[in-house]
């Protein structure tokens, strides 16, 4: 009978569809969550299948089944471009996954996304760097995501560079990864657990709210059932059957939403993460769990909601003055959550692992406490609100009559904001633990380029000085000198550059071309004072037993000036000898490496890519390095990226579910709105009353979310043994995002509201 009521008449179908949409949105996100493990496994398998380096200390011998591979990736703006040069050494050389035919010299096989970029005006700068002729595209098996930028380019010059570290020989792609990965830091595990709980809790809250759509109409139907003779137990079973019908339809809708979203997933990229639709394959066991839990939760929530309602044959006692909500049991939930988390305070990274069950249980109880406390807070506050404008009084009276419905509407957003504030505090607090500060002086240079062997440093300097956006170039040739040709006992660093460049790495007295300086006071430099004796013969690029012979160029040390060590352009002390070009023997050039440091005018558009293009002309293997102030742990970054992607999905769910909830409430009140308009109430007054009805609960909900979020964030920071600090700007931004979503949903619900405010709505049959 309950199933039948859910789909009886036009009103029943509308109510069932709204419930199904609300539940379906939550089910779709739950199915997406169950698909995450398979998506991660699929990405990992794709990455593993195209592995193109060997873990062996020795390269396989050349044969007609081997392939030379060089890493020639680059960066375009803020996106990485995966690149490889290929040189087959025989007809049976292995093909990369997703590539049908080996590209010839000067030809490229590219990913579909890279092809579109190179053929667009936006990719003009990248096209200059990748001049090869495009002869095909990489198929799906060769990519980790549809938005990946990747290419394979044919070459015939890799054999000459087999020893430079960026070229290797392989017999197959997909070399198995050997060894085990490093164990995860307990704090990172804590982050993962909290992220999952915080992202999934709002979903559960919205599903629970969706199954209670149409509560007032349902209660009237149940009263009619009592009038024709059903007892209270039968009445509740009918209500449970009606909720079960809506949730089952919600499973169908959710599956449809998931399949539609799965198809669209291949066209979306969120925080530089993209997936193929085939990746999103929910685990059968987890999907079955969702299919069981959602209907069961719908029935349970309905039965719990009816515990406080007395349904009599002549009406529902809820329409009379309801009894006040009790506070004591609502406080037990967050207190119990804190009690579960308390034993783990102070553990940190070195204090052992966190108990995952206590973490999940404690965080869940704290966030569930928001949903329990908010109805009491809304009821208590609105009961004390009084006089005001007509719109204010209409809104306050509606909230006083149905504060529970108003609280349910904003419960999900309050839970999401509370969790976001706690996570924001936790991420900000532990970020320094997973960030390694670099010593680079970004005020003097922003990029560094290694000059390839055989390219004169002066030519490289001239090329970079002519590059648009480069305001200063500091160039050095670097090497080592020693006391003996072979197997030296003492060595010292040598830096060659003009006087302007040398002044960037040490404090010099007067300087002119032909001078040589010995740096005093540099850290970790004990040998220079003993070697810095004029007339002594030193040797560039010495060699050691068992290694290939170096340049071993002799250098009779001229008069040496003294220089004081100071933090150089790379942020560290540079010791050894500083040499101007005229003082360098020509025979020493072979054993030197060139480095160029560039100061950029960052107001020039795409200045970093202009530099990369210049470097690519100089050497296709060149990989300019952009200096950063700190480098974060890859695992920490991946967790943060996962949070961003998940938060975006949850935010979309929040907006869609709130809109459905708002439309359902307006539909329930359409006759009341029509009656008010028929009696002469202005539409502007009714519109403002609806805005007030949304604003008051959301302000209370966000205030409660701030308190709970700060409490949870503080406890989590204490658990990680991190000093407690609050990023007020970040917290206010979280609150602003939550409020903005509600405001946007309210504005989107105004057109349906205006359509409902017509006297014709009073017509009935």
C-alpha positions, 0 to 999 in steps of 0.5 A: 500500500505504501508503494502504491501511495508513492505513485498515486496521482499527479502529486504522488508522482511529483513527490516521488520524482523529487525524492528520487532525484534527491536520493539519486544525487547522493547515490550517484556520488556514493557509486562514484566513491565506490569506483575510486579504488578501481579508477586508481588501480586503472591509472596505476596499471596504465602508468605501469604498462608504459614504463620505459626505463629499466631497473637493472644496473646494466642495459640489455645488449643491442638487438633487433628487438631493442629500443632506445628511449629518451625522456624529452618531456616539457612544461607548457604554462602550468601543465606537464607534457610527457614526451619520449624520443624513440629510436628502434634498433631493429624491426622487432623493437617494442611499440609503446602502448596505444601506438600503432606504428613507430614514428619515423625521424621528425614525426610525432604521435601525440595524445588527442588533447595535445593534438587539439592544443597544437592545432589551436592558436593557444598552442602556438608557443608549444608548437615552436618547441615541438616541430615534428609532423603529427602522423597519428594519435595515441590510443586510450591504452597509452594514456592515463587520462583523456586530458593528458598531454603526451607525445612520442617522437622519432629520432636517429641520434639517441645512440650517441647519447646513450650514456648521458642519463636521459637515454636508455635501452629497453626490450619491452614496455612495462618493466615490473616495479621492483621493491616496496614503497616507503611506508605511509606517514601516520599523519598522511593516513589520518588526512586520508581518513578524515577526507573520506569521512568529511566528503561522505558525511554530507552525502548521507545527510542529504540522502536522509533529508531527501527521503523525508520530502513531502512530509506534511502531505504524507502525514495527512494521508496517514491520518486518513488511513487511521480514519478508515481503521488502520492501527498505528503500527500499520500506519508506520509500515505504510509510511516505511513502504512509501519511503522505500519506494522513493529510495528504490526509485532513487537507486534507479535515478542514481544509477542513471546519474552515475552512468551519465556522469561516467560518460561525461567524465572523459570530457572533464578535467578537475584540478589537472585530474582526468579519467577515462569512463572505463576507469569508473567501474564500481566495486560490485561488493561496494555497489551492492552495499549502497543498494542495500544501505540506502533503502534501509536508511530511508526506512529507518529515517522515516520510522525515527521521524514518526516516533515523535508524531501522533497520527490520529484519525482527525489529523496529525498532532504535529500541527498543534504546539509541539513539545520542545526538543531536548538538548542533553542527548544531542550534546552526547554525540559530539562529546562521545566523538571527542572522547574517541579522539582524545586518546590519540592526542599528541601521537604525531608522526613519531608517536605511532599509528592512529587507530582508524576506527577511533578516527572515523568514529570520532569524526563522524560523531562530531559531524553528526552532532551538527545535524542533531544540534542544529534543529534545537538551535533553530527552534530555540532562536526562532522562538525568540524572534518577534516583530519586524516587517511583514516578510520577516513575520511571515518567515519567522512564523513559518520557521516557528511552525516547521523549524525541523524542515528548515534545519534539514535543508541546511544540515548538509551544508553545515556538515560540509562547512564544518568538515571543510574548516577542520580539514583546512586547519589540519592541512595548513597545520601539517603542511610545513611537515611535508614541505621542504624549503629550497635555498634558491634566491628568487629575487635574483633569478627565477629559472635555471638552465643547464647548457649541453656539452658542446654548446659554447656558454657565450652563445647560450648567454647571447640567445637568452639575452635576446629572449623576450622577458629575460631581464638578466642573465648570470652564466657560469662554467663549473668544474673541479680541480685537484692536486693530481691527475688521477686518484686525487687526494684533494679537490676543489670546486671551480666557477668560471664567469664574468665579474658581474656573475661572480659577484652574485656568488661571493664578496669580491674585491676589485675584479677584472678579466684575468683574475682568480679568487680563492673563496674563504669561509665557505661551508664544507670547503676544507681543501681550497686553502691548501691548494691556493698557492700561486705557481702550483699545478692543478688539474681540471676534471681528474679521473679515478681508478675504474672510471673513464679518463677525464680531461685532466687538463693542467693549470698553473695557478696564477696570483690568487685574490681572496674572496669572502663566501656569501649566500650565492644565487642558489642560496648556498655558499659557493667555495673553491676558486672563482675564475674569470674567462681569461685566466682559464686554460683552453684545454680545461673547457672539456671538463666543465658544465655550463649553468645559466641563471635567468631573472625574468620580467614576469609581466611578460605573457608566457615568459617561462615558455619563451625561455623553454623555447629558447632552450629547446632550440639550443638542445631538444633535451634541455629541461629548464628548471623553474625555481620555487620556494618550497617542494611538497611531498607528492603523497601530501599533494595527491591527497590535497588534489583528491580533496579538491576533486572530491569537494568539487563533486560534493559542492555540486551535490550540495547545490543540486540537492538544496535546489531540489529540497527548495522546490519540494518545499515550495510545492508543498506550500503552493496553496498557502502562497496562492491564498496569500496572493489572493488576499492581496499580499505583494509578491515582493513581500512573499519573495523576501519572506522566502529569502528570510526563511533560507537566510535565518537557518543558514546563518545559524547553521554556518555559525554552528559549523564554525564552532564544530569545525574549529573544535574538530580542527583543534583536536586533529592538530593536537593529535598530530602534535602540531601547534594549533593555529587558525587561518581566519581568512581560510575559515571565512572563505569556507563559510562564504562558499557555503553561504554562496551556494545557498544564496545561488540556490535561493535565487534559482528557486525564485522563478518557480516561486513566482509561478506558484504565487497565482490565485489560480493555485487555489483551484481544486477538484 
